[in-house]
Structure formats: C-alpha cells, structure tokens
C-alpha cells in the first residue's frame, strides 16, 4: 500500500468514526484538512431513485458530510462542535454511474459561523451540484 493510500484509508476510518452515516453509505475520504475536505461516493443501485439516477438525498448527504467535516476542522479551540444552519443546493446534472466527489472549502471562518461551499463532480469532472452551507459554531455547554 502506498503512503497516499494509507492516508486515504486513515481519513476514511476517521470519517466513519465521526459520522457513522458515511460508513453506511460507503463514503470514502480523500483529503481532510482545514483548507479542503474531499469525500466520495460510488453509484450503487441501492442509492438510486427512479431511472437509475443517484438520489438527490444521497448527494446532499455527501455534501453535508464534507461541509460538516470542513467546518469542524476550522472550529476555534474553545468550540464544542458545529451544526448546519441551512443548505442551499443547485443540482446541475444527473449521476447514473461512477463516483461523485465532493470538495468542501471554507468561504468564511468566524467566531459564530463558518460558511462552506461544496462542489460535487462526477468522474469526468462535470459539476453535478453546488452547495453553500452556513454552519453554527457551537459554544461549550456549562458543566452541571
């Protein structure tokens, strides 16, 4: 196994640990860093809607996972976590085979919100969706 494969395997294991839905859907990680997070999912019949199209909810789950990880990696040290406030999606093309890769990058990193933009592309590099999400920076809860 190469060093790049080891890094990707470790990143995927980390994403599966932090977000069990990613394990359930078969999402894999390519890059986990504060400047960009890259996650991918392969087309599978079980993830489709009618006509063999990858379900929009699956694409949204991929985008939300990538954006959430990106926001998490940009949290201030005192934050307890992050939560999606809103998700604006433009679906631009159907996926009927192959892999979809989501690349999430921060547009704004603040004390109370982090805004992340995610591009989703198919194997040919064609843009199939674009998502913008503000994420809330969650303050730590006081001890009981």
Secondary structure, DSSP 8 states (H G I E B T S, - for coil): --HHHHHHHHHHHHHHHH-HHHHHHT-EEEEEETTEEEEEEE--GGGB-GGG-B-HHHHHHHHHHHHHHHHHHT--TTEEEEEEEEEEEEE-----SSEEEEEEEEEEE-SSEEEEEEEEE-TT--EEEEEEEEEEEEE-----
